[in-house]
């Protein structure tokens, strides 16, 4: 933790007392003091006495000490005031309150947030996760949801304060600004929470950030994690959800990784493999040989589960007209969309084509 945070508090205390006050760390080194010349001094002889006091106030060699809030039997930081009388004890007690507040605020706003950022960006060793989690009082084995919120408006960032107001529990939930204006929410979930609960949270974020009836953000959702070490994986999943959604679900603003289906697989394929697939499927004619009306008919046919009568009704055409169009498609492509296997092949091919187009490849 930065000694500068403690020093700012100590300098404010200096204006209200004639006692020398400051902070030492667990090794007895003065890291903050109202007398600047004392910073860096080592008072190792006081460390055992403070540890034995178990968090209570203690006097040692003309100074009064009180450990700040921490974990374990060994103190991390302790406030001190020169003198061992009642005034010194009062000053030390008041300093402890102020320093504990500054420490808690710093941990919440900086250390804890930085720790979670390091996890999701894979910038921390697995063994260090356990140690840092204990230091910062972050629970390791609880279910958490990971959400990436990305602005749909160029040059505009996502307002973190709005998301923070929706999730004010800073002890268990983390709202973090990350690269390119994205905001990540890591939210503690109840046991057994799944896709339904995740989608509900994401929808609440999207709705809160709407401008009138217009969506201003897209929210990607990763899978529920059961341990801190899994946050990086879920974070990547949420990012993939947004990227895949931009290609295959352009009308959706809440996209769950678990609902991506075959689009997730296509997105992770090499583009050269996708190009080869299209060439093999459309041997007779390229997919571009199909006009817009024909493609619209195909999409409607898929939307209605390959049901000829229902599709004809939705298109306001006679059943025989639709059959004629399907025969035309078969003649052009060699694929009969009334046959399940051919329909699957064609559906995948359309998605592959869409994916390549999004990558700027004209296949």
VMD Tcl script that draws the C-alpha trace (Angstrom):
set ca {
  {0.00 0.00 0.00}
  {1.24 3.50 -0.81}
  {2.71 5.41 2.14}
  {1.57 8.60 0.39}
  {-2.01 7.84 1.40}
  {-1.02 7.68 5.07}
  {1.18 10.77 4.77}
  {-1.73 12.86 3.53}
  {-3.75 11.92 6.62}
  {-0.81 12.49 8.96}
  {-0.22 16.00 7.59}
  {-3.87 16.86 8.25}
  {-3.55 15.55 11.80}
  {-0.42 17.68 12.31}
  {-2.53 20.83 11.95}
  {-4.63 19.80 14.95}
  {-2.09 18.46 17.46}
  {1.36 19.29 18.75}
  {2.25 15.60 19.03}
  {4.41 13.86 16.46}
  {2.22 11.26 14.76}
  {2.84 8.75 12.01}
  {2.70 5.16 10.73}
  {5.14 2.25 10.82}
  {4.89 -0.91 8.74}
  {5.17 -4.52 9.89}
  {8.97 -4.30 9.94}
  {9.04 -1.18 12.10}
  {9.93 1.23 9.27}
  {8.42 4.71 9.54}
  {6.50 5.16 6.27}
  {4.59 8.33 7.21}
  {5.26 10.95 9.86}
  {4.39 14.55 10.74}
  {8.15 15.07 11.16}
  {9.39 14.37 7.64}
  {12.97 13.72 8.76}
  {11.84 10.57 10.59}
  {10.43 8.86 7.48}
  {12.57 5.85 6.67}
  {13.78 5.28 10.24}
  {13.59 1.69 11.47}
  {12.06 1.01 14.89}
  {12.23 -2.77 14.84}
  {12.39 -2.91 18.67}
  {8.71 -1.93 18.88}
  {7.41 -4.63 16.52}
  {7.17 -7.52 19.08}
  {5.39 -5.28 21.59}
  {2.78 -4.18 19.05}
  {2.21 -7.76 17.87}
  {1.74 -8.97 21.46}
  {-0.87 -6.24 22.06}
  {-3.17 -7.99 19.51}
  {-4.65 -4.79 18.19}
  {-5.00 -2.93 21.48}
  {-3.17 0.30 22.29}
  {0.28 -0.14 23.79}
  {3.07 2.15 25.01}
  {6.73 1.47 24.25}
  {9.78 3.62 24.94}
  {7.86 6.87 25.26}
  {5.59 6.28 22.28}
  {1.99 5.07 21.94}
  {1.13 2.55 19.23}
  {-2.05 0.99 17.88}
  {-2.17 -1.48 15.00}
  {-4.43 -0.64 12.05}
  {-7.05 -3.11 10.85}
  {-5.51 -6.12 9.17}
  {-5.42 -9.87 8.84}
  {-3.54 -12.45 10.89}
  {-1.61 -12.19 14.14}
  {1.10 -9.93 12.74}
  {0.23 -6.29 12.17}
  {0.73 -4.72 8.73}
  {0.67 -1.08 9.82}
  {0.45 0.71 13.15}
  {-0.26 4.34 14.05}
  {1.95 6.04 16.62}
  {2.01 9.23 18.67}
  {4.91 10.52 20.71}
  {4.31 10.34 24.45}
  {2.66 7.79 26.70}
  {0.13 9.90 28.60}
  {-3.63 10.27 28.11}
  {-3.27 13.00 25.49}
  {-0.94 10.84 23.42}
  {-3.34 7.92 23.70}
  {-6.23 10.11 22.54}
  {-4.21 11.44 19.60}
  {-3.11 7.91 18.66}
  {-6.69 6.65 18.88}
  {-7.98 9.47 16.66}
  {-5.15 8.90 14.18}
  {-6.02 5.20 14.02}
  {-9.63 5.97 13.09}
  {-8.60 8.35 10.31}
  {-5.87 6.06 9.00}
  {-8.14 3.00 9.01}
  {-10.67 4.91 6.92}
  {-8.01 5.99 4.45}
  {-6.64 2.44 4.28}
  {-10.08 0.92 3.65}
  {-10.89 3.49 0.98}
  {-7.57 2.95 -0.78}
  {-7.98 -0.82 -0.74}
  {-11.48 -0.57 -2.17}
  {-10.66 1.98 -4.85}
  {-7.17 0.92 -5.81}
  {-5.64 -2.22 -4.40}
  {-8.76 -4.40 -4.72}
  {-9.61 -3.05 -8.15}
  {-6.03 -3.43 -9.38}
  {-5.98 -6.95 -8.01}
  {-9.10 -7.94 -9.96}
  {-7.75 -6.22 -13.08}
  {-4.54 -8.23 -12.77}
  {-6.57 -11.44 -12.57}
  {-8.77 -10.81 -15.61}
  {-5.77 -9.71 -17.67}
  {-3.65 -12.72 -16.62}
  {-1.04 -10.49 -14.99}
  {-0.75 -12.43 -11.74}
  {0.57 -15.85 -10.81}
  {-1.92 -18.43 -9.55}
  {-0.18 -18.71 -6.19}
  {-0.22 -14.94 -5.74}
  {-4.00 -14.85 -6.22}
  {-4.53 -16.70 -2.93}
  {-2.07 -14.51 -1.03}
  {-3.39 -11.20 -2.36}
  {-7.01 -12.27 -1.88}
  {-6.30 -12.91 1.79}
  {-4.51 -9.58 2.20}
  {-7.32 -7.63 0.56}
  {-10.14 -9.68 2.09}
  {-11.53 -10.82 -1.24}
  {-13.34 -14.15 -1.04}
  {-11.99 -16.76 -3.43}
  {-14.64 -19.50 -3.57}
  {-17.90 -17.70 -4.37}
  {-19.87 -17.67 -7.66}
  {-19.36 -14.53 -9.74}
  {-20.70 -13.23 -13.03}
  {-18.49 -11.33 -15.45}
  {-19.98 -8.67 -17.74}
  {-18.23 -6.50 -20.35}
  {-20.10 -3.28 -21.18}
  {-19.05 -1.60 -24.44}
  {-20.28 1.72 -25.82}
  {-21.97 1.67 -29.23}
  {-21.15 5.34 -29.72}
  {-17.73 6.19 -31.08}
  {-15.46 8.24 -28.82}
  {-17.89 7.87 -25.92}
  {-17.02 5.89 -22.80}
  {-19.39 3.91 -20.64}
  {-20.46 5.88 -17.51}
  {-19.07 3.81 -14.64}
  {-20.99 5.82 -12.04}
  {-24.32 4.57 -13.40}
  {-23.22 0.94 -13.22}
  {-21.70 1.51 -9.77}
  {-25.03 2.90 -8.56}
  {-26.73 -0.30 -9.70}
  {-24.16 -2.41 -7.82}
  {-23.15 -0.38 -4.74}
  {-21.73 -3.32 -2.77}
  {-18.04 -2.43 -3.16}
  {-17.05 -5.30 -0.90}
  {-18.37 -8.00 -3.24}
  {-18.91 -6.33 -6.62}
  {-16.29 -4.64 -8.80}
  {-16.89 -2.02 -11.50}
  {-13.67 -1.48 -13.46}
  {-12.73 0.70 -16.42}
  {-10.56 -1.24 -18.86}
  {-8.99 -0.58 -22.27}
  {-10.83 1.12 -25.15}
  {-13.53 2.59 -22.94}
  {-14.99 -0.75 -21.85}
  {-16.32 -1.27 -18.35}
  {-16.19 -4.65 -16.62}
  {-18.63 -5.63 -13.89}
  {-17.73 -8.57 -11.70}
  {-20.77 -9.34 -9.61}
  {-21.15 -11.87 -6.82}
  {-23.99 -14.29 -7.59}
  {-26.15 -16.57 -5.49}
  {-25.42 -20.29 -5.44}
  {-26.93 -22.07 -8.42}
  {-27.25 -18.90 -10.52}
  {-27.15 -19.50 -14.27}
  {-27.95 -18.00 -17.66}
  {-31.32 -16.57 -16.58}
  {-29.86 -14.60 -13.67}
  {-26.91 -13.39 -15.76}
  {-29.18 -12.17 -18.55}
  {-31.36 -10.32 -16.04}
  {-28.39 -8.42 -14.64}
  {-27.07 -7.59 -18.13}
  {-30.50 -6.37 -19.23}
  {-30.72 -4.07 -16.20}
  {-27.41 -2.49 -17.21}
  {-28.42 -2.07 -20.85}
  {-31.76 -0.52 -19.85}
  {-30.17 1.87 -17.34}
  {-27.81 3.21 -20.03}
  {-30.40 3.65 -22.78}
  {-30.91 7.07 -24.31}
  {-34.67 7.26 -24.72}
  {-35.54 4.05 -26.54}
  {-32.11 3.75 -28.15}
  {-29.49 1.34 -26.82}
  {-26.11 2.97 -26.20}
  {-24.18 -0.12 -25.07}
  {-23.82 -3.81 -25.76}
  {-23.27 -6.18 -22.82}
  {-21.28 -9.38 -23.18}
  {-21.69 -12.12 -20.56}
  {-19.19 -14.81 -19.60}
  {-19.96 -18.06 -17.78}
  {-20.42 -18.04 -13.99}
  {-17.12 -18.57 -12.20}
  {-16.74 -20.49 -8.94}
  {-13.24 -19.22 -8.10}
  {-11.20 -16.07 -8.55}
  {-8.74 -17.88 -10.79}
  {-11.52 -18.44 -13.37}
  {-12.31 -14.72 -13.81}
  {-9.83 -14.33 -16.69}
  {-11.52 -17.12 -18.65}
  {-14.98 -15.67 -18.12}
  {-13.74 -12.18 -19.04}
  {-12.43 -13.50 -22.38}
  {-15.77 -15.25 -22.95}
  {-17.67 -11.99 -22.40}
  {-15.40 -10.25 -24.91}
  {-15.92 -13.04 -27.44}
  {-19.68 -12.78 -26.91}
  {-19.58 -9.13 -27.97}
  {-17.35 -9.80 -30.98}
  {-19.43 -12.75 -32.19}
  {-22.62 -10.78 -31.57}
  {-21.36 -7.98 -33.83}
  {-21.21 -10.51 -36.66}
  {-24.20 -12.80 -36.14}
  {-26.60 -11.01 -33.74}
  {-26.44 -7.36 -34.72}
  {-29.91 -6.65 -33.32}
  {-29.07 -7.93 -29.83}
  {-27.61 -5.74 -27.09}
  {-27.27 -8.45 -24.43}
  {-25.21 -11.41 -25.61}
  {-24.44 -14.45 -23.50}
  {-21.41 -16.59 -24.35}
  {-23.40 -19.74 -23.57}
  {-26.02 -18.82 -26.19}
  {-23.66 -18.15 -29.10}
  {-24.16 -21.59 -30.62}
  {-22.32 -22.39 -33.83}
  {-21.36 -18.74 -34.30}
  {-18.78 -19.15 -31.51}
  {-17.17 -22.03 -33.39}
  {-17.08 -20.20 -36.73}
  {-15.59 -17.09 -35.14}
  {-12.62 -19.08 -33.89}
  {-11.88 -20.80 -37.21}
  {-9.01 -19.65 -39.46}
  {-10.31 -17.52 -42.33}
  {-8.47 -19.68 -44.90}
  {-10.42 -22.72 -43.69}
  {-13.68 -20.77 -44.00}
  {-12.87 -19.76 -47.57}
  {-12.14 -23.38 -48.48}
  {-15.46 -24.44 -46.96}
  {-17.43 -21.96 -49.07}
  {-15.63 -23.05 -52.22}
  {-16.49 -26.69 -51.52}
  {-20.15 -26.00 -50.69}
  {-20.83 -23.72 -53.63}
  {-19.08 -25.59 -56.42}
  {-21.73 -24.83 -59.03}
  {-22.14 -21.11 -58.34}
  {-20.79 -18.75 -55.66}
  {-23.16 -17.61 -52.93}
  {-23.12 -14.12 -54.49}
  {-25.10 -15.56 -57.41}
  {-28.21 -15.46 -55.18}
  {-30.15 -12.20 -55.37}
  {-31.56 -10.34 -52.36}
  {-35.09 -11.69 -52.83}
  {-33.80 -15.26 -52.89}
  {-31.67 -14.71 -49.77}
  {-34.67 -13.16 -47.99}
  {-36.74 -16.23 -48.89}
  {-34.01 -18.50 -47.51}
  {-33.84 -16.59 -44.21}
  {-37.62 -16.78 -43.81}
  {-37.54 -20.49 -44.57}
  {-35.00 -21.01 -41.79}
  {-36.96 -18.77 -39.39}
  {-40.00 -21.01 -39.89}
  {-38.12 -24.27 -39.27}
  {-38.12 -25.42 -42.93}
  {-41.93 -25.44 -42.98}
  {-43.01 -24.70 -46.56}
  {-46.65 -23.83 -45.81}
  {-45.83 -21.53 -42.86}
  {-43.05 -19.76 -44.78}
  {-45.36 -19.20 -47.80}
  {-47.96 -17.69 -45.45}
  {-45.40 -15.34 -43.87}
  {-44.15 -14.29 -47.31}
  {-47.71 -13.80 -48.59}
  {-47.06 -16.08 -51.57}
  {-48.68 -19.26 -52.84}
  {-47.15 -22.51 -51.64}
  {-46.27 -23.49 -55.19}
  {-44.44 -20.18 -55.67}
  {-42.22 -20.96 -52.69}
  {-41.61 -24.50 -53.96}
  {-40.56 -23.01 -57.30}
  {-38.09 -20.68 -55.55}
  {-36.63 -23.58 -53.53}
  {-36.18 -25.57 -56.76}
  {-34.40 -22.59 -58.26}
  {-32.04 -22.46 -55.26}
  {-31.37 -26.18 -55.62}
  {-30.52 -25.72 -59.29}
  {-28.13 -22.84 -58.54}
  {-26.37 -24.29 -55.51}
  {-26.95 -28.04 -55.62}
  {-28.52 -27.87 -52.15}
  {-32.15 -28.78 -51.46}
  {-33.18 -26.70 -48.44}
  {-36.13 -29.04 -47.81}
  {-33.57 -31.69 -46.85}
  {-32.32 -31.24 -43.28}
  {-28.63 -31.98 -44.02}
  {-28.55 -29.60 -46.99}
  {-30.35 -26.93 -44.95}
  {-27.76 -27.22 -42.15}
  {-24.91 -26.95 -44.65}
  {-26.46 -23.87 -46.25}
  {-27.15 -22.22 -42.88}
  {-23.54 -22.68 -41.79}
  {-22.32 -21.41 -45.15}
  {-24.36 -18.23 -44.78}
  {-22.84 -17.66 -41.33}
  {-19.32 -18.33 -42.63}
  {-19.91 -15.83 -45.44}
  {-21.10 -13.26 -42.92}
  {-18.04 -13.87 -40.75}
  {-15.63 -13.43 -43.66}
  {-17.38 -10.25 -44.73}
  {-16.96 -8.86 -41.21}
  {-13.23 -9.54 -41.58}
  {-13.12 -7.66 -44.88}
  {-12.68 -10.83 -46.96}
  {-14.70 -11.16 -50.16}
  {-15.22 -14.91 -50.52}
}
mol new
graphics top color blue
foreach p $ca { graphics top sphere $p radius 0.5 }
foreach p [lrange $ca 0 end-1] q [lrange $ca 1 end] { graphics top cylinder $p $q radius 0.2 }
display resetview
